[in-house]
């Protein structure tokens, strides 16, 4: 689950919580998740992560536009082991730069990922 989805889920739980202390604790967790995602999204990217973002750019993908993993793997080609691409996708997802669709059948750029990949 992406950082944004995790934070949203915590906010929804906080809205439903009856106890003020529980609300505060849940909102503190949501803030911590978003702060961590922000810090990691502004951190330096590995060459593999930069290459994965370039694949989306080569594909012409816009934020929220699904790209099937097999298409990314085909464009990845022989530049490095395919496991490197999957690891880079996982790291980019954790940083909030890409996201999986609801059925886990495609990836898409977030606004931050689009901006970072086109910087």
LUMGU-12171 format. One record per atom (N, C-alpha, C): atom name; residue in three letters; x, y, z. Coordinates in steps of 0.2 Angstrom, whole numbers, plus 2048, in hexadecimal, padded with zeros to 3 digits. Example, Ala and Ser with C-alpha at 12.3 -4.5 7.8 and 13.67 -1.06 7.14 Angstrom:
BEGIN
+------+-----+-----+-----+-----+
| atom | res |  c1 |  c2 |  c3 |
+------+-----+-----+-----+-----+
|    N | ala | 842 | 7E4 | 827 |
|   CA | ala | 83E | 7EA | 827 |
|    C | ala | 842 | 7F0 | 827 |
|    N | ser | 840 | 7F5 | 823 |
|   CA | ser | 844 | 7FB | 824 |
|    C | ser | 840 | 800 | 827 |
+------+-----+-----+-----+-----+
end
This chain:
BEGIN
+------+-----+-----+-----+-----+
| atom | res |  c1 |  c2 |  c3 |
+------+-----+-----+-----+-----+
|    N | unk | 804 | 7FA | 800 |
|   CA | unk | 800 | 800 | 800 |
|    C | unk | 805 | 806 | 800 |
|    N | unk | 803 | 80B | 7FC |
|   CA | unk | 807 | 811 | 7FC |
|    C | unk | 806 | 815 | 802 |
|    N | unk | 80B | 81A | 803 |
|   CA | unk | 80B | 81E | 809 |
|    C | unk | 805 | 822 | 809 |
|    N | unk | 803 | 825 | 804 |
|   CA | unk | 7FD | 829 | 804 |
|    C | unk | 7F7 | 825 | 806 |
|    N | unk | 7F6 | 81F | 803 |
|   CA | unk | 7F0 | 81B | 805 |
|    C | unk | 7F1 | 819 | 80C |
|    N | unk | 7F7 | 818 | 80F |
|   CA | unk | 7F7 | 816 | 816 |
|    C | unk | 7F5 | 81C | 81A |
|    N | unk | 7F8 | 822 | 818 |
|   CA | unk | 7F6 | 828 | 81C |
|    C | unk | 7EE | 829 | 81C |
|    N | unk | 7EC | 829 | 816 |
|   CA | unk | 7E4 | 82A | 815 |
|    C | unk | 7E0 | 825 | 81A |
|    N | unk | 7E2 | 81F | 81A |
|   CA | unk | 7DF | 81A | 81E |
|    C | unk | 7DF | 81B | 825 |
|    N | unk | 7E5 | 81E | 827 |
|   CA | unk | 7E6 | 820 | 82E |
|    C | unk | 7E1 | 826 | 830 |
|    N | unk | 7E1 | 82B | 82B |
|   CA | unk | 7DD | 830 | 82C |
|    C | unk | 7D5 | 82E | 82D |
|    N | unk | 7D3 | 82A | 829 |
|   CA | unk | 7CC | 827 | 829 |
|    C | unk | 7CB | 824 | 830 |
|    N | unk | 7D0 | 820 | 832 |
|   CA | unk | 7CF | 81D | 839 |
|    C | unk | 7CF | 822 | 83E |
|    N | unk | 7D3 | 827 | 83D |
|   CA | unk | 7D3 | 82D | 842 |
|    C | unk | 7CC | 830 | 843 |
|    N | unk | 7C9 | 831 | 83D |
|   CA | unk | 7C2 | 834 | 83C |
|    C | unk | 7BD | 830 | 840 |
|    N | unk | 7BE | 829 | 840 |
|   CA | unk | 7B9 | 825 | 843 |
|    C | unk | 7BA | 823 | 84A |
|    N | unk | 7C1 | 825 | 84C |
|   CA | unk | 7C2 | 824 | 853 |
|    C | unk | 7BE | 828 | 858 |
|    N | unk | 7BC | 825 | 85E |
|   CA | unk | 7B8 | 828 | 863 |
|    C | unk | 7BD | 82C | 868 |
|    N | unk | 7C3 | 82A | 869 |
|   CA | unk | 7C7 | 82C | 86E |
|    C | unk | 7CC | 831 | 86B |
|    N | unk | 7CC | 837 | 86E |
|   CA | unk | 7D1 | 83D | 86B |
|    C | unk | 7D8 | 83A | 86B |
|    N | unk | 7DA | 837 | 870 |
|   CA | unk | 7E1 | 834 | 870 |
|    C | unk | 7E2 | 830 | 86A |
|    N | unk | 7DE | 82B | 869 |
|   CA | unk | 7DE | 827 | 863 |
|    C | unk | 7DF | 82B | 85D |
|    N | unk | 7DA | 830 | 85C |
|   CA | unk | 7DA | 834 | 856 |
|    C | unk | 7E1 | 837 | 855 |
|    N | unk | 7E4 | 83A | 85A |
|   CA | unk | 7EA | 83D | 85A |
|    C | unk | 7F0 | 838 | 858 |
|    N | unk | 7F0 | 832 | 85B |
|   CA | unk | 7F5 | 82D | 85A |
|    C | unk | 7F4 | 82B | 852 |
|    N | unk | 7EE | 82A | 850 |
|   CA | unk | 7EE | 828 | 849 |
|    C | unk | 7F0 | 82E | 844 |
|    N | unk | 7EE | 834 | 846 |
|   CA | unk | 7F0 | 839 | 841 |
|    C | unk | 7F8 | 83A | 842 |
|    N | unk | 7FB | 839 | 847 |
|   CA | unk | 802 | 83A | 848 |
|    C | unk | 806 | 834 | 844 |
|    N | unk | 803 | 82E | 843 |
|   CA | unk | 805 | 829 | 83F |
|    C | unk | 805 | 82B | 838 |
|    N | unk | 7FF | 82E | 836 |
|   CA | unk | 7FE | 830 | 82F |
|    C | unk | 803 | 835 | 82D |
|    N | unk | 804 | 83A | 831 |
|   CA | unk | 809 | 83F | 830 |
|    C | unk | 810 | 83C | 82F |
|    N | unk | 812 | 838 | 834 |
|   CA | unk | 819 | 834 | 833 |
|    C | unk | 81A | 831 | 82D |
|    N | unk | 815 | 82D | 82A |
|   CA | unk | 815 | 82A | 824 |
|    C | unk | 816 | 82F | 81E |
|    N | unk | 812 | 834 | 81E |
|   CA | unk | 813 | 839 | 819 |
|    C | unk | 81A | 83D | 819 |
|    N | unk | 81C | 83E | 81F |
|   CA | unk | 823 | 841 | 820 |
|    C | unk | 828 | 83D | 81D |
|    N | unk | 828 | 836 | 81F |
|   CA | unk | 82D | 831 | 81C |
|    C | unk | 82C | 831 | 815 |
|    N | unk | 826 | 831 | 812 |
|   CA | unk | 826 | 830 | 80B |
|    C | unk | 829 | 836 | 807 |
|    N | unk | 828 | 83C | 80A |
|   CA | unk | 82A | 842 | 808 |
|    C | unk | 832 | 842 | 808 |
|    N | unk | 835 | 840 | 80D |
|   CA | unk | 83C | 840 | 80E |
|    C | unk | 83F | 83B | 809 |
|    N | unk | 83C | 835 | 808 |
|   CA | unk | 83F | 831 | 804 |
|    C | unk | 83D | 833 | 7FC |
|    N | unk | 838 | 836 | 7FB |
|   CA | unk | 837 | 838 | 7F4 |
|    C | unk | 83C | 83E | 7F2 |
|    N | unk | 83E | 842 | 7F7 |
|   CA | unk | 843 | 847 | 7F5 |
|    C | unk | 84A | 844 | 7F6 |
|    N | unk | 84B | 83E | 7F8 |
|   CA | unk | 852 | 83B | 7F8 |
|    C | unk | 855 | 83A | 7F1 |
|    N | unk | 85B | 839 | 7F1 |
|   CA | unk | 85E | 837 | 7EB |
|    C | unk | 85C | 830 | 7E8 |
|    N | unk | 85B | 830 | 7E2 |
|   CA | unk | 858 | 829 | 7DF |
|    C | unk | 85E | 825 | 7DC |
|    N | unk | 85E | 81F | 7DD |
|   CA | unk | 863 | 81A | 7DA |
|    C | unk | 862 | 81B | 7D2 |
|    N | unk | 867 | 818 | 7CE |
|   CA | unk | 867 | 818 | 7C7 |
|    C | unk | 861 | 814 | 7C5 |
|    N | unk | 860 | 80F | 7C8 |
|   CA | unk | 85A | 80A | 7C7 |
|    C | unk | 854 | 80E | 7C7 |
|    N | unk | 853 | 812 | 7CD |
|   CA | unk | 84D | 815 | 7CE |
|    C | unk | 84C | 81B | 7C8 |
|    N | unk | 851 | 81E | 7C7 |
|   CA | unk | 851 | 823 | 7C1 |
|    C | unk | 84F | 820 | 7BB |
|    N | unk | 852 | 81A | 7B9 |
|   CA | unk | 850 | 817 | 7B3 |
|    C | unk | 849 | 814 | 7B3 |
|    N | unk | 846 | 812 | 7B9 |
|   CA | unk | 83F | 810 | 7B9 |
|    C | unk | 83B | 816 | 7B7 |
|    N | unk | 83C | 81C | 7BA |
|   CA | unk | 839 | 822 | 7B9 |
|    C | unk | 839 | 824 | 7B1 |
|    N | unk | 83F | 823 | 7AE |
|   CA | unk | 840 | 824 | 7A7 |
|    C | unk | 83C | 820 | 7A3 |
|    N | unk | 83B | 81A | 7A5 |
|   CA | unk | 836 | 815 | 7A2 |
|    C | unk | 82F | 818 | 7A1 |
|    N | unk | 82D | 81B | 7A6 |
|   CA | unk | 826 | 81E | 7A6 |
|    C | unk | 826 | 824 | 7A1 |
|    N | unk | 82C | 828 | 7A1 |
|   CA | unk | 82D | 82D | 79D |
|    C | unk | 82D | 82B | 795 |
|    N | unk | 831 | 826 | 794 |
|   CA | unk | 831 | 823 | 78D |
|    C | unk | 82A | 820 | 78B |
|    N | unk | 826 | 81E | 790 |
|   CA | unk | 81F | 81B | 78E |
|    C | unk | 81B | 821 | 78D |
|    N | unk | 81D | 827 | 78F |
|   CA | unk | 818 | 82D | 78F |
|    C | unk | 813 | 82D | 794 |
|    N | unk | 814 | 82A | 79A |
|   CA | unk | 80F | 829 | 79F |
|    C | unk | 80E | 830 | 7A3 |
|    N | unk | 808 | 831 | 7A4 |
|   CA | unk | 806 | 837 | 7A8 |
|    C | unk | 804 | 834 | 7AF |
|    N | unk | 804 | 839 | 7B4 |
|   CA | unk | 802 | 836 | 7BB |
|    C | unk | 7FB | 833 | 7BB |
|    N | unk | 7FB | 82D | 7BE |
|   CA | unk | 7F5 | 829 | 7BF |
|    C | unk | 7F4 | 825 | 7B9 |
|    N | unk | 7F8 | 825 | 7B3 |
|   CA | unk | 7F7 | 821 | 7AD |
|    C | unk | 7FA | 81A | 7AF |
|    N | unk | 7F6 | 815 | 7AE |
|   CA | unk | 7F9 | 80E | 7B0 |
|    C | unk | 7FE | 80C | 7AA |
|    N | unk | 803 | 809 | 7AC |
|   CA | unk | 808 | 806 | 7A8 |
|    C | unk | 809 | 7FE | 7AA |
|    N | unk | 808 | 7F9 | 7A6 |
|   CA | unk | 808 | 7F3 | 7A8 |
|    C | unk | 810 | 7F1 | 7AA |
|    N | unk | 811 | 7ED | 7AF |
|   CA | unk | 818 | 7EB | 7B1 |
|    C | unk | 81C | 7E8 | 7AB |
|    N | unk | 818 | 7E4 | 7A7 |
|   CA | unk | 81C | 7E0 | 7A2 |
|    C | unk | 81E | 7E5 | 79C |
|    N | unk | 81B | 7EB | 79C |
|   CA | unk | 81D | 7F0 | 797 |
|    C | unk | 823 | 7F4 | 79A |
|    N | unk | 823 | 7F5 | 7A1 |
|   CA | unk | 829 | 7F8 | 7A4 |
|    C | unk | 82F | 7F3 | 7A3 |
|    N | unk | 82E | 7EC | 7A4 |
|   CA | unk | 833 | 7E7 | 7A4 |
|    C | unk | 836 | 7E7 | 79D |
|    N | unk | 832 | 7E7 | 798 |
|   CA | unk | 834 | 7E7 | 791 |
|    C | unk | 838 | 7ED | 78F |
|    N | unk | 836 | 7F3 | 792 |
|   CA | unk | 83B | 7F9 | 791 |
|    C | unk | 841 | 7F9 | 795 |
|    N | unk | 841 | 7F5 | 79A |
|   CA | unk | 847 | 7F5 | 79F |
|    C | unk | 84C | 7F1 | 79B |
|    N | unk | 84A | 7EC | 797 |
|   CA | unk | 84F | 7E8 | 793 |
|    C | unk | 854 | 7E5 | 797 |
|    N | unk | 85A | 7E6 | 795 |
|   CA | unk | 860 | 7E2 | 798 |
|    C | unk | 865 | 7E7 | 79C |
|    N | unk | 862 | 7ED | 79D |
|   CA | unk | 866 | 7F2 | 7A1 |
|    C | unk | 869 | 7EF | 7A8 |
|    N | unk | 865 | 7EB | 7AB |
|   CA | unk | 867 | 7E8 | 7B1 |
|    C | unk | 862 | 7E2 | 7B2 |
|    N | unk | 864 | 7DE | 7B7 |
|   CA | unk | 85F | 7D9 | 7B9 |
|    C | unk | 858 | 7DC | 7BA |
|    N | unk | 853 | 7D8 | 7B8 |
|   CA | unk | 84C | 7DA | 7B9 |
|    C | unk | 84A | 7DB | 7C0 |
|    N | unk | 84E | 7D7 | 7C5 |
|   CA | unk | 84C | 7D8 | 7CC |
|    C | unk | 84E | 7DF | 7CE |
|    N | unk | 853 | 7E3 | 7CB |
|   CA | unk | 855 | 7EA | 7CC |
|    C | unk | 84F | 7EE | 7CB |
|    N | unk | 84B | 7ED | 7C5 |
|   CA | unk | 846 | 7F1 | 7C3 |
|    C | unk | 840 | 7F0 | 7C9 |
|    N | unk | 83F | 7EA | 7CB |
|   CA | unk | 839 | 7E9 | 7D0 |
|    C | unk | 83B | 7EC | 7D6 |
|    N | unk | 842 | 7EC | 7D8 |
|   CA | unk | 844 | 7EF | 7DF |
|    C | unk | 843 | 7F7 | 7DE |
|    N | unk | 845 | 7F9 | 7D8 |
|   CA | unk | 844 | 801 | 7D7 |
|    C | unk | 83D | 803 | 7D7 |
|    N | unk | 838 | 7FF | 7D4 |
|   CA | unk | 831 | 800 | 7D5 |
|    C | unk | 82F | 800 | 7DC |
|    N | unk | 831 | 7FB | 7E0 |
|   CA | unk | 82F | 7FB | 7E7 |
|    C | unk | 831 | 801 | 7EB |
|    N | unk | 837 | 803 | 7E9 |
|   CA | unk | 83A | 809 | 7ED |
|    C | unk | 837 | 80F | 7EB |
|    N | unk | 835 | 810 | 7E4 |
|   CA | unk | 831 | 816 | 7E2 |
|    C | unk | 82A | 816 | 7E5 |
|    N | unk | 827 | 810 | 7E5 |
|   CA | unk | 821 | 810 | 7E8 |
|    C | unk | 821 | 812 | 7F0 |
|    N | unk | 826 | 810 | 7F3 |
|   CA | unk | 827 | 811 | 7FA |
|    C | unk | 828 | 819 | 7FB |
|    N | unk | 82B | 81C | 7F6 |
|   CA | unk | 82D | 823 | 7F6 |
|    C | unk | 827 | 827 | 7F4 |
|    N | unk | 821 | 824 | 7F2 |
|   CA | unk | 81C | 828 | 7EF |
|    C | unk | 81C | 82A | 7E8 |
|    N | unk | 821 | 828 | 7E4 |
|   CA | unk | 822 | 82A | 7DD |
|    C | unk | 81E | 826 | 7D8 |
|    N | unk | 81D | 820 | 7DA |
|   CA | unk | 819 | 81C | 7D5 |
|    C | unk | 813 | 818 | 7DA |
|    N | unk | 80E | 816 | 7D7 |
|   CA | unk | 809 | 812 | 7DB |
|    C | unk | 807 | 80C | 7D6 |
|    N | unk | 804 | 807 | 7DA |
|   CA | unk | 801 | 801 | 7D6 |
|    C | unk | 7FA | 803 | 7D6 |
|    N | unk | 7F7 | 800 | 7D1 |
|   CA | unk | 7EF | 801 | 7D0 |
|    C | unk | 7EC | 7FC | 7D5 |
|    N | unk | 7E6 | 7FD | 7D6 |
|   CA | unk | 7E2 | 7F9 | 7DB |
|    C | unk | 7E2 | 7F2 | 7DA |
|    N | unk | 7E3 | 7EF | 7D4 |
|   CA | unk | 7E3 | 7E8 | 7D3 |
|    C | unk | 7EA | 7E6 | 7D2 |
|    N | unk | 7EF | 7EA | 7D3 |
|   CA | unk | 7F6 | 7E8 | 7D3 |
|    C | unk | 7F8 | 7E6 | 7CC |
|    N | unk | 7F5 | 7E8 | 7C7 |
|   CA | unk | 7F7 | 7E6 | 7C0 |
|    C | unk | 7FB | 7EB | 7BC |
|    N | unk | 7FC | 7F1 | 7BF |
|   CA | unk | 800 | 7F7 | 7BC |
|    C | unk | 802 | 7FC | 7C1 |
|    N | unk | 807 | 7FF | 7BE |
|   CA | unk | 80A | 805 | 7C2 |
|    C | unk | 809 | 80B | 7BF |
|    N | unk | 808 | 811 | 7C3 |
|   CA | unk | 808 | 817 | 7C0 |
|    C | unk | 80C | 81C | 7C4 |
|    N | unk | 80E | 822 | 7C1 |
|   CA | unk | 811 | 827 | 7C4 |
|    C | unk | 80C | 82B | 7C9 |
|    N | unk | 80F | 82D | 7CE |
|   CA | unk | 80B | 832 | 7D2 |
|    C | unk | 80D | 839 | 7CF |
|    N | unk | 80A | 83E | 7D2 |
|   CA | unk | 80C | 845 | 7D0 |
|    C | unk | 813 | 846 | 7D1 |
|    N | unk | 815 | 844 | 7D7 |
|   CA | unk | 81C | 845 | 7DA |
|    C | unk | 821 | 841 | 7D5 |
|    N | unk | 81F | 83B | 7D3 |
|   CA | unk | 823 | 837 | 7CF |
|    C | unk | 824 | 83A | 7C8 |
|    N | unk | 81E | 83D | 7C5 |
|   CA | unk | 81F | 840 | 7BF |
|    C | unk | 823 | 846 | 7BF |
|    N | unk | 823 | 84A | 7C4 |
|   CA | unk | 827 | 850 | 7C5 |
|    C | unk | 82E | 84E | 7C6 |
|    N | unk | 830 | 848 | 7CA |
|   CA | unk | 837 | 846 | 7CB |
|    C | unk | 839 | 843 | 7C4 |
|    N | unk | 835 | 83F | 7C1 |
|   CA | unk | 838 | 83C | 7BB |
|    C | unk | 839 | 841 | 7B5 |
|    N | unk | 836 | 847 | 7B5 |
|   CA | unk | 837 | 84C | 7B0 |
|    C | unk | 83B | 852 | 7B2 |
|    N | unk | 83E | 851 | 7B8 |
|   CA | unk | 842 | 857 | 7BA |
|    C | unk | 849 | 857 | 7B6 |
+------+-----+-----+-----+-----+
end
